[in-house]
Amino acid sequence: MKSIRLLCASVAMALTGGAYAQQTLINADAYVDVKNGETIQYVSVLIDGNTIMEVGRQGQVRADSDAKVINLSGKTLVPGLMDMHVHLTKDAEDNFLAAKGNSVPRQVVKAVKNANKTLMAGFTTVRNLGAKGYSVIGLRDGINAGEVAGPRIWAAGHSISITGGHCDDNFSPPEAKSVAGGVGDGPWAVRAKVRENIKYGANTIKVCATGGVFSKGTKVGIQQLTEEEIKSAVDEAHMRGLVAAAHAHGTEGIKAAIRAGIDSIEHCSFMDDEAIQLALEHGTYLSCDIYNTEYTLAFGEANGVPEENINKEKMVSKAQRESFRRANEAGVKMVFGSDAAIYPHGDNGKQFARMVQFGMTPMQALQAATINSATLLKQGDKLGQIKPGYLADIVAVNGNPTFDISVMENVSFVMKDGVVYKQ
């Protein structure tokens, strides 16, 4: 706890006008140039404040005489990792039904813990796609203020859903009259919910276009929001400068969301050739959580996940991985999205190996979690690369991930915004 307090103090100093004491020079065996798809040997990275100033060969980068030098012998530098689909307020290890009774304040406490675990795993930027009570928006603002440690967060607020849809509260009895905060029926009601999310600080938007695995009474492949409803949400988000994501397992819901102009499809389980072609034509990103099925099938029953939901996971898992393989082979744009909370936070990096197992090269998997995700968030000029002028988000691993992607499961050095959080 003492180390975390010191780290938070450092962040607070940086964000409230306190000067960084000195430049930082990182020396490492190599770094991954995700833009050009190559690994550069014996590199030095010069950082001033929170910005990368110079990247070059060791011995050729000149720092101030009092610069702090960090030698990472035997390690490879990678841009800070980015996970485009997490749920920080939930824990996979909790009893599934009991956790639904957690208050918003209780969920905030979990989110603070999980944000720190995510950062320690090397993920310096995440997109939180749905949480009650604007809880993760509050966490995001606390991180930005230097009050707690965590990644940069793009937070969606409440997920937009039809009545009784995947993102409604279907586990409560009728007499409770419980309705999730993002429920809206009809284009104008959906648009109003997007506006409400933005009013309370959302900086990304999520719609639930189809049924889902972990909801009650929804068929995972069936479309829910109409194309017109999805388009109203997308138009409102884009008009306000926000990126929009669609939870979409089923084929028709995926196609409707793409035609409606959605920026990313989440899960993308049942994709036919037409859906893949539409994604190519529209430049839509896919965010496919192809690791977490293993955790659900291994531990879901012990964690109290109902039989209905485990059976839906069994139906989805093989198809989802095949859709991922075919879409990647076709050249559809991909980002790294893990759905953390369906498996334990901090294990995000385990998905890299599955992305390679099901068709990506190690470099493509790294690009999905760096430059591609940064581009999706419209942050490609400041995040996703180790490059002069970019923010100093840098992680390091033992060995070379372009040879052995599994090393991404054990990040040993984490710098976010020029501050070292793990070494």
C-alpha positions in Angstrom: 0.0 0.0 0.0 2.9 2.4 0.8 4.2 2.0 -2.8 0.8 2.7 -4.3 0.4 5.8 -2.1 3.8 7.0 -3.3 2.9 6.3 -6.9 -0.4 8.2 -6.6 1.5 11.1 -5.0 3.8 11.2 -8.0 0.9 11.2 -10.4 -0.8 14.0 -8.4 2.4 16.1 -8.6 2.6 15.6 -12.3 -1.1 16.4 -12.9 -1.3 19.4 -10.6 1.6 21.4 -11.9 4.5 19.8 -9.9 7.6 19.6 -12.1 9.2 16.3 -12.9 12.6 16.4 -11.3 14.5 15.2 -14.3 14.4 13.5 -17.7 14.2 9.7 -17.9 16.3 7.6 -20.2 15.2 4.0 -20.7 17.8 1.5 -22.2 16.5 -1.9 -23.3 17.5 -4.8 -25.5 14.8 -3.9 -28.1 11.5 -2.2 -28.7 8.6 -3.2 -30.9 7.9 -0.7 -33.7 4.2 -1.5 -34.2 3.8 1.0 -37.0 6.4 -0.6 -39.2 5.9 -4.2 -37.8 9.5 -4.7 -36.8 11.6 -5.1 -33.7 14.5 -2.6 -33.2 17.5 -3.8 -31.2 19.5 -2.0 -28.4 17.2 1.0 -28.0 17.2 4.1 -25.8 14.0 6.1 -25.2 14.3 9.7 -23.8 11.3 11.0 -21.9 10.7 14.5 -20.6 7.7 14.9 -18.4 5.0 12.7 -19.8 6.2 12.9 -23.4 8.6 10.8 -25.5 11.3 13.1 -26.8 13.6 10.7 -28.7 14.0 7.1 -29.7 17.3 5.8 -31.0 20.1 3.4 -30.7 21.9 3.1 -27.3 24.7 5.5 -27.1 23.2 7.9 -29.7 20.4 9.4 -27.5 21.7 12.3 -25.4 20.0 13.1 -22.1 20.6 15.8 -19.5 23.4 15.0 -17.1 21.0 14.5 -14.2 18.6 12.3 -16.2 17.2 9.3 -14.4 18.5 6.2 -16.2 16.5 2.9 -16.2 18.3 -0.1 -17.6 16.1 -2.9 -18.7 18.6 -5.5 -19.8 17.1 -8.6 -21.4 13.7 -6.8 -21.9 11.7 -5.7 -24.9 9.7 -2.4 -24.8 6.2 -2.4 -26.1 3.8 0.6 -26.3 1.4 0.7 -23.3 -1.3 -1.9 -24.0 -4.9 -1.1 -24.7 -8.0 -3.2 -23.9 -11.1 -2.0 -25.7 -13.6 -4.0 -23.7 -13.5 -4.3 -19.9 -16.0 -4.0 -17.0 -14.0 -2.8 -14.0 -16.9 -2.9 -11.5 -17.3 -6.7 -11.6 -15.2 -9.7 -10.6 -15.5 -13.1 -12.3 -14.6 -14.8 -9.0 -17.7 -13.5 -7.2 -20.9 -15.5 -6.9 -22.7 -14.6 -10.1 -26.2 -13.9 -8.7 -25.1 -12.6 -5.4 -22.9 -9.9 -7.0 -26.0 -8.5 -8.8 -26.9 -7.1 -5.4 -23.8 -5.0 -5.1 -24.5 -1.3 -4.6 -22.9 1.3 -6.8 -20.5 2.4 -4.0 -19.5 -1.3 -3.6 -18.9 -1.5 -7.3 -16.7 1.6 -7.2 -14.5 0.0 -4.6 -14.1 -3.1 -6.9 -13.4 -0.8 -9.9 -10.6 1.0 -8.0 -9.0 -2.4 -7.2 -9.4 -3.7 -10.7 -8.1 -0.6 -12.3 -4.9 -1.0 -10.4 -4.6 -4.7 -11.4 -5.2 -3.8 -15.0 -2.5 -1.2 -15.0 0.0 -3.6 -13.3 -0.7 -6.0 -16.1 0.5 -3.4 -18.6 -2.8 -2.1 -19.9 -2.4 1.7 -19.7 -5.6 2.5 -21.6 -9.0 0.7 -21.4 -12.6 1.2 -22.7 -15.1 0.4 -20.0 -18.3 -0.7 -21.9 -21.0 -0.4 -19.3 -21.4 0.2 -15.6 -24.1 1.3 -13.2 -24.5 4.7 -11.8 -21.8 6.4 -13.8 -19.4 4.7 -11.4 -16.5 4.2 -13.8 -16.8 7.7 -15.0 -16.1 8.8 -11.4 -13.2 6.4 -11.3 -11.8 7.8 -14.5 -12.0 11.3 -13.2 -10.2 10.2 -10.0 -7.4 8.6 -11.9 -7.0 11.7 -14.0 -6.9 13.8 -10.9 -4.1 11.6 -9.5 -6.1 10.3 -6.6 -5.9 6.6 -7.4 -3.7 4.6 -9.8 -5.2 3.1 -13.0 -5.3 3.2 -16.8 -6.7 5.9 -19.0 -10.4 5.1 -19.3 -12.9 5.7 -22.0 -16.2 5.1 -20.1 -19.5 4.4 -21.6 -21.8 5.0 -18.7 -25.0 2.9 -19.0 -25.2 0.5 -21.9 -28.1 1.2 -24.3 -30.7 -1.6 -24.4 -34.3 -2.3 -25.3 -36.7 -3.3 -22.5 -35.9 -6.8 -21.5 -32.7 -6.8 -23.6 -29.2 -8.0 -22.8 -28.3 -4.9 -21.0 -31.6 -4.5 -19.0 -32.0 -5.9 -15.5 -33.8 -9.2 -16.2 -32.8 -11.0 -13.0 -35.1 -9.0 -10.7 -38.7 -10.1 -10.3 -41.5 -8.1 -12.0 -42.8 -6.5 -8.8 -39.4 -4.9 -8.3 -40.0 -2.9 -11.5 -36.2 -2.7 -12.0 -35.1 -1.1 -15.2 -31.5 -0.6 -16.2 -30.3 3.0 -16.6 -29.7 2.7 -20.3 -33.1 1.3 -21.4 -34.8 3.1 -24.3 -37.3 1.9 -26.8 -37.6 3.7 -30.2 -35.0 6.0 -31.9 -35.7 9.1 -29.9 -35.7 7.3 -26.6 -32.4 5.7 -27.5 -31.0 9.1 -28.6 -32.1 10.6 -25.2 -30.2 7.9 -23.3 -27.1 8.6 -25.3 -27.5 12.3 -24.4 -28.0 11.4 -20.8 -24.8 9.4 -20.7 -22.9 12.2 -22.3 -24.4 14.7 -19.8 -22.9 12.7 -16.9 -19.5 12.4 -18.5 -19.4 9.4 -20.8 -16.7 9.6 -23.4 -17.7 6.6 -25.4 -21.1 4.9 -26.1 -22.2 1.3 -26.1 -25.4 -0.2 -27.5 -26.6 -3.8 -27.0 -27.7 -4.8 -30.5 -28.3 -8.5 -29.8 -28.9 -10.9 -27.0 -26.0 -12.0 -24.9 -24.4 -14.9 -22.9 -24.7 -13.5 -19.4 -28.2 -12.0 -19.5 -31.4 -13.8 -18.5 -34.0 -14.8 -21.1 -32.2 -13.4 -24.1 -31.2 -15.5 -27.2 -27.6 -14.8 -27.8 -27.8 -14.6 -31.6 -31.1 -12.7 -31.9 -31.1 -9.0 -32.9 -32.7 -6.6 -30.3 -32.2 -2.9 -31.1 -33.5 -2.2 -34.6 -31.2 -0.7 -37.2 -33.0 2.6 -36.9 -32.5 2.6 -33.1 -28.8 1.8 -33.5 -28.4 4.5 -36.1 -29.9 7.1 -33.8 -27.4 6.2 -31.1 -24.5 6.3 -33.5 -25.5 9.6 -35.0 -25.9 11.2 -31.6 -22.5 9.8 -30.5 -20.7 10.9 -33.7 -22.3 14.3 -33.6 -20.8 14.7 -30.1 -17.4 13.4 -31.2 -17.7 10.0 -29.5 -16.8 6.5 -30.6 -19.7 4.0 -30.4 -19.5 0.2 -29.8 -22.1 -2.4 -30.3 -22.5 -5.6 -28.3 -23.4 -8.0 -31.1 -23.2 -11.8 -31.2 -25.8 -12.5 -33.8 -25.3 -12.2 -37.6 -28.2 -9.9 -38.4 -27.5 -7.6 -35.4 -23.9 -7.4 -36.5 -24.9 -6.4 -40.0 -27.5 -3.8 -38.8 -24.9 -2.2 -36.5 -22.3 -2.0 -39.3 -24.8 -0.5 -41.7 -25.8 2.0 -38.9 -22.2 3.3 -38.8 -21.0 1.7 -35.6 -17.3 2.1 -34.9 -16.7 -1.4 -33.4 -18.5 -4.7 -33.0 -18.0 -6.4 -29.7 -18.0 -10.2 -29.5 -18.8 -10.7 -33.2 -19.6 -14.4 -32.7 -21.8 -15.4 -35.7 -20.3 -13.7 -38.8 -21.2 -14.9 -42.2 -19.3 -13.8 -45.4 -21.7 -10.9 -45.9 -21.0 -9.6 -42.4 -17.3 -9.8 -42.9 -17.5 -8.0 -46.2 -19.6 -5.3 -44.7 -17.0 -4.8 -42.0 -14.3 -4.5 -44.6 -16.4 -2.0 -46.7 -17.3 0.2 -43.7 -13.9 0.0 -42.0 -15.6 -1.3 -38.9 -13.3 -2.6 -36.1 -13.9 -6.0 -34.5 -13.3 -6.6 -30.8 -13.5 -10.3 -30.2 -13.1 -11.7 -26.6 -11.8 -15.2 -27.5 -10.0 -16.0 -24.3 -12.7 -15.7 -21.6 -14.7 -18.7 -22.7 -12.0 -20.9 -21.1 -12.5 -19.3 -17.7 -16.3 -19.5 -17.9 -16.4 -23.2 -18.9 -13.8 -24.1 -16.3 -15.0 -22.0 -13.3 -18.5 -20.7 -14.2 -20.5 -23.4 -12.4 -18.4 -23.1 -9.2 -18.9 -19.3 -9.4 -22.7 -19.7 -9.5 -23.2 -18.9 -13.2 -26.7 -20.3 -14.1 -26.9 -23.3 -16.4 -28.7 -21.1 -19.0 -25.7 -18.8 -19.3 -23.1 -21.6 -19.4 -25.0 -23.3 -22.2 -25.0 -20.1 -24.2 -21.3 -19.8 -23.7 -20.9 -23.3 -25.1 -22.9 -22.3 -28.1 -20.9 -19.2 -28.7 -17.3 -20.1 -28.0 -16.4 -22.2 -31.1 -18.3 -20.0 -33.5 -16.7 -16.8 -32.1 -13.2 -18.1 -32.6 -14.0 -19.2 -36.1 -15.5 -15.8 -36.9 -12.3 -14.2 -35.5 -10.1 -16.4 -37.7 -12.1 -15.8 -40.9 -12.4 -12.1 -40.3 -8.7 -11.7 -39.6 -7.8 -13.7 -42.7 -10.0 -11.4 -44.7 -8.2 -8.3 -43.4 -10.9 -6.8 -41.2 -9.5 -4.3 -38.7 -9.1 -5.7 -35.3 -8.6 -4.4 -31.8 -7.8 -6.1 -28.5 -11.0 -6.5 -26.5 -11.1 -9.1 -23.7 -14.4 -8.5 -21.7 -12.4 -8.5 -18.5 -14.7 -9.3 -15.6 -15.9 -12.5 -17.3 -12.4 -13.7 -16.3 -10.2 -12.2 -13.5 -8.9 -8.7 -14.0 -5.1 -8.6 -14.5 -5.2 -11.7 -16.7 -5.9 -9.6 -19.8 -2.6 -10.5 -21.4 -3.6 -14.2 -21.7 -5.7 -13.3 -24.7 -2.7 -12.6 -26.8 -1.8 -16.2 -27.1 -5.3 -17.1 -28.2 -5.3 -14.4 -30.9 -2.1 -16.0 -32.3 -3.5 -19.5 -31.9 -6.6 -18.5 -34.0 -4.8 -16.9 -36.9 -2.9 -13.7 -36.0 0.8 -13.3 -36.1 2.4 -12.0 -32.9 2.9 -8.6 -34.5 -0.8 -8.4 -35.5 -1.9 -9.2 -32.0 0.4 -6.5 -30.6 -0.9 -4.0 -33.2 -4.5 -4.8 -32.2 -3.6 -3.9 -28.6 -1.7 -0.7 -29.5 -1.9 1.2 -32.7 -5.2 -0.2 -33.9 -6.9 0.5 -30.6 -5.4 4.0 -30.5 -6.8 4.7 -34.0 -10.2 3.4 -33.0 -10.3 5.9 -30.1 -9.1 8.7 -32.4 -5.9 8.9 -30.3 -3.5 7.7 -33.0 -1.5 10.9 -32.8 -0.6 10.4 -29.1 -1.1 6.8 -28.0 -0.2 3.4 -29.3 3.5 3.9 -30.3 6.9 4.5 -28.8 7.6 7.5 -30.9 8.7 11.1 -30.3 5.8 13.4 -29.4 3.7 10.5 -28.1 2.7 10.1 -24.5 5.1 8.0 -22.4 3.0 4.9 -22.0 5.6 2.0 -22.2 5.7 -1.5 -20.9 8.5 -4.1 -20.9 8.6 -7.9 -21.0 11.3 -10.5 -20.7 12.3 -11.7 -24.1 10.8 -10.8 -27.5 7.0 -11.1 -27.9 7.2 -11.3 -31.7 8.9 -14.6 -31.1 6.9 -15.8 -28.1 3.7 -13.9 -27.6 3.1 -15.6 -24.2 5.6 -13.3 -22.6 2.9 -10.6 -22.7 1.2 -12.4 -19.8 4.0 -11.3 -17.5 4.7 -7.6 -17.9 7.6 -6.6 -15.6 7.7 -2.8 -16.2 4.9 -0.3 -16.5 5.1 3.4 -17.3 2.0 5.5 -17.9 2.2 9.2 -18.7 5.9 9.3 -17.8 5.3 7.8 -14.3 6.8 4.4 -13.4 4.2 2.2 -11.7 5.9 -1.2 -11.9 9.6 -2.1 -12.1 
